[in-house]
Amino acid sequence: MIERSEKEGELLRGILSIPEIGMRVPWFRERLHRQTIERSCHEMDGIVRRAHLGEAEAREALLTVSFALVQERDDNVVRAVRLFAQSHTLWDLERLVRDGPEVAQEFEGDDRVPSYSSDREQSFGERRRLARRAPRAVLEKIVLDPHPLVLQQLFESSRLVEADVVRIAARRPLRPAAIEILTSSVNWLRRTRVRLTLVLNPGCPHGVAMPLVSTFPSEDLQLLVTSTTISLTLRTAAHELLERLPPYPDRD
C-alpha cells in the first residue's frame, strides 16, 4: 500500500513539476509508452481516485492523464490499459477507458465554403491568410470553413476566443479534422465549456468523450446524465461519478 502511494505521488509530482499542460501531455504520453502497463495503470488509477475525492492537485493532474488517453485513443496502449483495469478491478481507471459505441456520421453536403465576400469565392490560399489575421466578422465565418488546413491556421491565430472554439466543437456533423485539432489543442481543451460541448456532440468519438467525462464537476455531470444526445455508456459513467463525487467548484 505504501509502495502504491509512493508511485502515485511520483506521477503527481512529475506532472505538476511541468509548468504548462501543453508540455505535460506529451511528457506523460512518452512515460506511458516507456513504463510497464501495470505500473502506469496503478499510477493513473491513484490519480483518478484522489481527484474524485476532491484533491485539487490530483484534479489538475487528471486533466493531463485524460487528455493523454484521448490523444492515444487509437493506440494499442489504451486497449492494454482497458484490459488491465478490468482484470484488476481498477474501476476509477476503467471508467476513463471504458469501451462503447461509435456513431457513423454523414458528411455529404458539408463541404460548402462560407461566403467571405459578395463578388467571388475566396481561394484556399486566401482563406488560410484570412484565418491568420482575420477581423472578427470574417473569423466567425472561418469557423465554418471545411478545409482542415484553414481550421489549423485559425487555431494558431491569437484572435481566436473560447466562443469560436465552442462553435467548432458544437458543429454537426463534427468533422474528423475538427476532432483532431480540438483534441491536440490542450490549452483549449482544458476549458470546461469546450470539453462539455465536445462530449455533448453526438458526433464526438467515444474514445474522445469517455476520458473527458471524469474531468467534469457535479453540475456538468448532471447535464450529461440527462442528455439525450450521448450514448448510454457515457450517461452511465456520468451517473456513477455523480454518485460518488463531493461538491467542488469548477475552475479552468
Secondary structure, 3 states (H helix, E strand, C coil): CHHHHHHHHHHHHHHHCCCCHHHHHHHHHHHHHHCCHHHHHHHHHHHHHHHHCCCHHHHHHHHHHHHHHHHCCCCHHHHHHHHHHHHCCCHHHHHHHCCCCCCCCCCCCCCCCCCCCCCCCCCHHHHHHHHHHCCHHHHHHHCCCCCHHHHHHHHCCCCCCHHHHHHHHHCCCCCHHHHHHHHHCHHHHCCHHHHHHHHHCCCCCHHHHHHHHCCCCHHHHHHHHHCCCCCHHHHHHHHHHHHHCCCCCCCC
